[in-house]
Amino acid sequence: KVVVIACSLGIEVDKMLRYYAMIDMTKMTVLDALASSYLEAKCDEFENKQHFGNHTYRFCPGYGRVPIELNKELAFIIESSKKIGLTVQESNILLPQKSMIGLIGLGDNRKEKTCQNCLHIKDCNFRKRGQTCYAKD
């Protein structure tokens, strides 16, 4: 089983980022990072409240080997345009920009994420920088 979730910070955040891109790129870069982090935190918060039991970490089209073209199908299935104003462009990029559509596998007992059980261990950009793509306790 798979749960499909979608989240968007809305068009106002995109407008704010475009505004600061014209007047202060440093401020825009910081706000962009903060918005991305906030979006992830809100998705984590929602996910934790659902009590899914054994499940995978959330992953999104466009990462790893999940084709970005899947955004269109998933958005159509969950009616994201009607429900939260989230649309998919021809390029398969989401609008508003600070949005995501994620997949969570249910019933998987491999919840603990480590580099050792990752499919991308050999070509991971995070590992090359001495980082991980997940939070360590």
N, C-alpha and C positions, 0 to 999 in steps of 0.2 A: 504494500500500500504506500501511496505517496500523498503528502499534503502539499498543495500549492498555495503559497501566500504572496500577497503583494502589499507594498507600502509606498507611500509618496509623501514628500514634505510639501508638495504643492508648487504651483506656478510662481507664487510670491517669492520663494527662495531663489528660483531661477532669475527673476527680475532683479533681485538684490545683487546676485552675483554678476549679472551683466552690467549693472550700474557701477559696481566697484571695479570691474574690469576696465572701465573707461577712465576712472579717476585715481585709482590706487591699487596697482596689481598686487602689492604685498598684502594689503588688507583682503583683497579678493581671494588670494591663495589661502590665507588663514581661514577665512569664512568658508571656503569650499571644503577644506579639510574638516572643519568643525561640523559642517552639514553632513558630510559623509559619515563621520563618526556618530553623530546623533541618530541618523537613519539606522545604522547598524545596532546601536544601543536600543532603540525602540523596537526593532525586529526581535532582538534577543529577549527583551522584556515580554513582548507578546508571546513568543515561543515558550518561554518559561512558565507562563500562566496557563498554558494549554494542557500540561501534564500528559504529554504524549507517551510516556513510558520509554522503552528502548527506541531510540531513533538516531538517525544520522545527523551530522551538522547540516545546516542550511547551505545549499549551493545554488548558484544562479546560472542561467544561460550566458554564455560568453566567457566562462571560466573553465579552466581545465579542458576536458574534451566534450563539454556540453555545448552544442552549437547555439550560437546567438540567435539563429533563425527560430528557435523554439519560443522566443519571446512572443511572437505573433500568435502562435497557437494557444499558449497559456493565457495570454491576455484575453483572447476571444472566449476561451472556456470559462474563465472566472468573471467575465464581463467587467474588466477593470476600468474601461472607459466610462461606463454608466455608474459604477459604484464609487470609484475614487478619482475619476478624471485622469487616469493613467492610460496613455496611448503609446503605440509603437510606430516609429517612423519607417519609411521605406528601407532605411539602412539597418533596421532592427534595434535601433537605439531607443530607449524609453524617454518619454516626455511626460511630465517634467523630468529634468535631468536627475534630480536627487530622488530617485525612485528605484525600486527593485521588485523583481518577481523571483521568488525562491522556491526551491523544492526541498522537502524534508521527507526522507524515507522512514517509514514506521516499521517497528518490529526488528530493527537491526540491533544486535547486542554489541556492536563495535562503536559505541558512543565516544569512548576516549580517543581523542585525536592525537596522534603522534606522527613524527616524521617517518618512523620505521614502518608504519602500515599505510603509507601514502603511495599512490600510483606514480607520483611525480618526484620521488625521492632523488632520482639521478639528474633531473633537469630543472630543479626548483630554484627560481630566482631568489626566494627568501633565504634559503639555505646558503646560497652563494654570498649573501650579504651578512650571514651569521644571525639571521632572524628566523622566526616561524610565522606561518599564516594564521596561527591561533594563539589565544592567550594561555600562558603557562600559569599554573597555580602557584 
